[in-house]
């Protein structure tokens, strides 16, 4: 760690040897804040496996480039309520390896909590927790993006705080990463009064996959759609007359058009 005098000399283009010759180069302690702070990464030399030393906003963009979409692969089905969602563990599994690759750390810096209680229909009491978490997204050079997200959770035991923080983390990664689900837009189908829009058939997806005009990006999107529709394993007759699943057909055609093995 350099002294104030050494930093003052460096700012003035002098050497430490000049300090012993000229005591006037030393600055009073009250001027220390006016001197440029030493860069902690100035002498750092990245190793072979270390990420490129880029600013945090560039590192975060590189993370986003690799995570194009996360589908709603988890299902909630309890007490008559059923829906699909993106589980926090799934989101972290996507982001974890990619953030390591690009030298990005996501750290909770401050957590503000409020608590309440809710009564269930059975009469038991559940503890409700609401959190606002301030996050530091730290890049490989040590610079920081600051963000805030909120989360809520209920629990009959002592897990409501942890659950609420997990929700806040999922919100940070999905919203801060602008990660789509690739679900079909609910406004994409026009529904006339009294007429229900028909669902797409497996054969129509097969025809679109085999169409030479279908781009690789659209092939990827078709894969997400088939996953959300639970149609990946649907068997169709392929271009050679054999039966093949839509998942296998899509992967094979994608690999052929990209010129490599899938």
C-alpha positions in Angstrom: 0.0 0.0 0.0 1.5 3.3 -1.0 1.8 6.2 1.4 0.1 9.6 0.9 3.5 11.1 0.1 4.2 8.4 -2.5 0.9 8.9 -4.1 1.4 12.7 -4.2 4.7 12.2 -5.8 3.3 9.8 -8.4 0.5 12.3 -9.2 3.1 15.1 -9.7 5.4 12.9 -11.8 8.1 12.6 -9.1 9.8 9.5 -7.7 10.0 8.3 -4.1 13.7 9.2 -4.2 12.7 12.8 -4.7 10.8 12.7 -1.4 13.9 12.3 0.6 15.5 15.2 -1.2 12.5 17.6 -1.0 10.2 17.5 2.0 7.9 20.0 0.2 6.6 17.1 -1.9 4.6 15.8 1.1 1.0 16.8 1.4 -0.9 17.3 4.7 -3.3 14.5 5.7 -6.4 16.6 5.0 -5.6 16.6 1.2 -5.4 12.8 1.0 -8.9 12.5 -0.4 -8.0 14.7 -3.4 -5.4 12.2 -4.5 -6.3 9.5 -7.1 -6.9 6.1 -5.4 -4.6 3.3 -6.3 -6.0 0.8 -8.7 -6.2 -2.6 -6.9 -6.1 -4.4 -10.3 -3.1 -2.4 -11.7 -0.6 -5.2 -11.2 -3.0 -8.1 -11.8 -2.1 -10.5 -14.6 -5.0 -12.8 -15.6 -4.3 -16.6 -15.6 -5.2 -18.9 -18.4 -8.6 -19.7 -16.9 -9.4 -16.2 -15.7 -12.1 -14.1 -17.4 -11.2 -11.2 -19.5 -10.8 -8.0 -17.5 -13.7 -6.0 -18.9 -16.0 -3.5 -17.1 -19.0 -5.0 -15.3 -21.6 -3.7 -17.9 -19.8 -5.6 -20.7 -19.4 -8.7 -18.6 -23.1 -8.7 -17.7 -24.0 -8.3 -21.4 -21.8 -11.4 -22.2 -23.8 -13.3 -19.5 -27.1 -12.3 -21.1 -25.9 -13.3 -24.6 -25.4 -16.9 -23.4 -28.8 -17.1 -21.6 -31.3 -16.5 -24.3 -34.4 -17.9 -22.6 -35.5 -19.9 -19.6 -38.8 -21.8 -20.0 -41.5 -22.4 -17.4 -40.5 -25.9 -16.8 -41.8 -26.3 -13.2 -45.4 -27.0 -12.4 -47.5 -26.0 -9.3 -50.5 -28.2 -8.8 -52.0 -28.0 -5.3 -55.4 -27.3 -3.8 -57.0 -26.9 -7.2 -54.5 -24.4 -8.5 -52.3 -25.3 -11.4 -49.7 -23.2 -13.3 -46.2 -23.4 -14.8 -43.4 -21.3 -13.5 -39.6 -20.8 -13.6 -38.2 -22.2 -10.4 -35.4 -20.2 -8.6 -33.1 -23.2 -8.6 -33.5 -23.6 -12.3 -32.7 -19.9 -12.9 -29.6 -20.2 -10.7 -28.5 -23.3 -12.6 -28.6 -21.3 -15.8 -26.8 -18.2 -14.4 -24.3 -19.9 -12.1 -21.8 -21.4 -14.6 -22.1 -18.4 -17.0 -21.4 -15.8 -14.4 -18.3 -17.8 -13.3 -17.2 -17.9 -16.9 -17.3 -14.1 -17.3 -16.1 -13.2 -13.8 -19.4 -11.8 -12.5 -20.4 -12.0 -8.8 -23.9 -11.4 -7.6 -23.8 -10.4 -3.9 -26.7 -9.3 -1.6 -25.4 -6.0 -0.1 -28.4 -5.0 2.1 -31.7 -6.7 3.0 -34.7 -4.9 4.4 -37.5 -7.1 5.8 -41.0 -6.7 7.1 -43.1 -9.4 8.7 -46.8 -10.2 9.2 -49.0 -13.2 9.7 -51.8 -14.9 7.7 -54.4 -17.4 8.7 -55.0 -20.5 6.5 -58.4 -22.1 5.9 -57.4 -24.8 8.3 -56.8 -22.3 11.0 -53.0 -22.5 11.2 -50.9 -19.3 11.2 -48.3 -18.6 8.5 -45.5 -16.1 8.8 -45.4 -13.6 5.9 -42.1 -12.0 5.0 -41.5 -9.2 2.5 -38.0 -8.2 1.6 -36.2 -5.5 -0.5 -32.7 -6.6 -1.3 -30.0 -4.3 -2.6 -27.7 -6.3 -4.9 -24.1 -5.7 -6.1 -23.4 -7.2 -9.5 -19.6 -7.1 -9.4 -17.5 -7.4 -12.6 -14.1 -9.0 -13.1 -12.4 -5.7 -12.5 -14.2 -5.0 -9.3 -16.6 -2.4 -10.5 -20.3 -2.7 -9.5 -23.8 -2.4 -10.8 -26.3 -1.7 -8.0 -29.8 -3.1 -8.2 -32.8 -3.6 -6.0 -35.5 -6.3 -6.1 -38.4 -7.3 -3.8 -39.7 -10.7 -2.8 -42.5 -12.1 -0.7 -43.1 -15.5 0.9 -45.3 -17.4 3.4 -44.1 -20.3 5.6 -45.5 -22.1 8.7 -42.0 -22.5 10.1 -38.9 -20.2 10.0 -38.2 -20.3 6.3 -40.2 -17.3 5.1 -37.2 -14.9 5.1 -35.1 -17.4 3.1 -37.9 -18.0 0.6 -38.5 -14.3 0.1 -34.8 -13.6 -0.5 -34.8 -16.5 -3.0 -37.7 -14.9 -4.9 -35.8 -11.6 -4.9 -32.8 -13.3 -6.4 -34.9 -14.9 -9.1 -36.4 -11.5 -9.9 -33.0 -9.9 -10.1 -31.6 -12.5 -12.5 -34.7 -12.7 -14.7 -35.6 -9.0 -14.8 -32.0 -7.7 -14.8 -31.1 -10.2 -17.5 -34.2 -9.5 -19.5 -34.7 -13.3 -19.9 -37.8 -14.3 -21.8 -39.8 -17.5 -21.4 -40.2 -17.9 -25.2 -43.9 -18.7 -24.5 -46.3 -17.9 -27.2 -47.6 -14.4 -27.0 -51.2 -14.6 -25.6 -52.2 -11.9 -28.2 -50.7 -13.9 -31.1 -53.9 -15.8 -31.7 -57.0 -13.9 -32.7 -60.1 -15.5 -31.2 -63.5 -14.8 -32.7 -66.6 -14.7 -30.5 -67.8 -18.2 -29.9 -64.9 -19.8 -31.8 -61.9 -21.3 -30.0 -58.6 -21.0 -31.8 -57.3 -24.5 -32.7 -54.1 -25.7 -31.2 -51.2 -26.4 -33.6 -50.8 -30.0 -34.6 -47.6 -32.0 -34.4 -47.6 -32.2 -38.2 -47.7 -28.4 -38.6 -44.6 -28.2 -36.4 -43.0 -30.9 -38.4 -43.6 -29.1 -41.7 -42.2 -25.8 -40.2 -39.1 -27.6 -39.0 -38.4 -29.2 -42.3 -39.1 -26.0 -44.3 -35.7 -24.8 -45.6 -36.8 -21.2 -45.0 -37.1 -21.8 -41.3 -34.1 -20.0 -39.6 -32.0 -21.6 -36.8 -33.3 -19.0 -34.4 -36.9 -20.1 -35.2 -35.9 -23.7 -34.8 -34.7 -22.9 -31.2 -37.9 -21.1 -30.5 -39.9 -24.0 -31.8 -38.1 -26.2 -29.3 -39.1 -24.0 -26.4 -42.7 -23.9 -27.7 -42.8 -27.7 -27.9 -41.4 -28.0 -24.4 -44.1 -25.7 -23.0 -46.8 -27.6 -24.9 -45.5 -31.0 -23.7 -45.1 -32.1 -27.4 -41.4 -32.8 -27.6 -41.9 -36.6 -27.6 -44.8 -36.4 -30.1 -44.0 -38.9 -32.9 -44.4 -37.7 -36.5 -43.4 -39.0 -39.9 -40.2 -37.4 -41.0 -38.9 -36.6 -44.5 -37.8 -40.2 -45.1 -41.1 -41.7 -44.0 -39.8 -42.9 -40.6 -41.4 -42.1 -37.3 -39.4 -39.6 -35.2 -40.1 -37.4 -32.2 -40.4 -33.7 -32.8 -37.5 -33.1 -30.4 -35.2 -35.4 -32.3 -36.3 -34.0 -35.6 -35.7 -30.4 -34.5 -32.3 -31.1 -33.0 -31.2 -33.1 -36.1 -32.3 -30.4 -38.6 -30.7 -27.6 -36.4 -27.4 -29.5 -36.4 -27.5 -30.1 -40.1 -28.1 -26.5 -40.9 -25.4 -25.3 -38.4 -22.9 -27.7 -40.0 -22.0 -29.4 -36.7 -23.2 -32.2 -34.4 -25.8 -31.3 -31.9 
